[in-house]
Amino acid sequence: MRYIFKFPDIGEGLEEGKITEWYVEKGQSISAGDALLNMETDKVVTDIPSPKSGIIAQRYGAVGDTVKVGNALVEIEIEGESFEQADELPQATGKGEEVIEEKGFGVVGTMEVAGDGAYLPSSNEGLAAVEHKQAHTRKVLATPVARALAKERGIDINTVQGSGPAGRVTSKDIEKHTQIRSTEQAKSSERKTAYPSDQLHESVPISQIRKTIARNMLRSKQNTAHMSVMEEVEVSELVDARHKINERLKDVKISYLPFIIKAIAIALKNHPVLNAELDMEAERIIYKKYYNIGLAMDTDDGLVVPVIRNADKKSLVQLAKEISVFAEKAKTRKLTLDDMRDGTFTITSYGSIGGYFAVPVINYPQSAIFGIGRIADKPVIKDAAVVPGKVMPISMSVDHRIVDGGEVARFLNEVLEMLKEPMLILAYEGGQDEL
């Protein structure tokens, strides 16, 4: 019995992925949960596990190919039937084209939630297993010479238009197909080499992650009315509080980020429109009653935004540990899609690299993003005297369609007050109370 496993539809806007490495070969025995291949999607680079035990009858796509969600990845022989004819099954092109669906094939089923591992969640049902004979009810007619020639030249005979009786594929059809393919490849090569080839230029393909970043940034700017506000806050007490807490901690060290996350989560309860999104089609504002804070992280591959769920209910130490885990997973490309879904508000800390003020782009469809610059030594006025101070710059962008300037100011006042006097944050440590 055959089982066709498709690239699963896991939602979150995923449309395609690029094959970066195959772990299995045709004829290889596998167990459920074994990694089949590694794929780079627009959000993660991850292994995809097999949903079934059996023998690999066919792989679909080569390293470097792009596969659409819903296209076949592998065919698995479940009950040990011969799989020598697997090559006759419809092939995924690996270039984003749709796989031909045979009668009797099922659909990708409900998805499991990704765990802490690097695996992309697989389909619970995948493609319903079908009898071997059902999968071949639409066999292509071709002469033996044509089949041998197609195999020699690496041509999927299912893609060749036959000119013989009853549409039979002949050797002449294979020759014609070869010429057409060569012409297309030559044109493609010309397009690729149209850029300057001297040592002053370099043309490189865009990664899946970079494509998504570009698409999301443009979508945000086109679909929201960005308004930005900038402030400074004196955080000498916060610096001291963090230092004293870290002196007592053994297993983890706290950065300023847990304090900021906590302050924002508390303030969002009093300013719910900043934790909402606008649905223009339905003409409604959707208020989120949970506080999932996304953290924009810079990696070698581009920007990723893991999400701390229910941040308002977590202690500073819990937040610090979760941030550390996400930072390591981002660095080693182990973030899962589940790590990055369902955010309601985003924080970006460009100050860790050296920036001061910025105009952050909203993580659409959220309504706001909070930017943190580097803490600087500056003179400040205290008790009518000029004294040395620690000043943190804040930049915040909001969707002006639903967030008014006054609401931004009130929200910032509340957050900055807590950062200036961190005891206000500690008073609600681990709890759900509101100020």
Helices and strands as residue ranges (DSSP letters): E 2-6, E 16-22, E 29-30, E 35-41, E 45-49, E 54-59, E 66-68, E 72-77, G 84-88, G 134-136, H 144-152, G 157-159, G 165-167, H 171-192, H 208-223, E 226-234, H 236-248, H 257-270, G 272-275, E 276-279, E 284-287, E 293-299, E 302-304, E 307-308, G 311-313, H 316-331, G 337-340, E 345-348, G 350-352, E 368-372, E 376-382, E 385-399, H 405-420, H 423-426
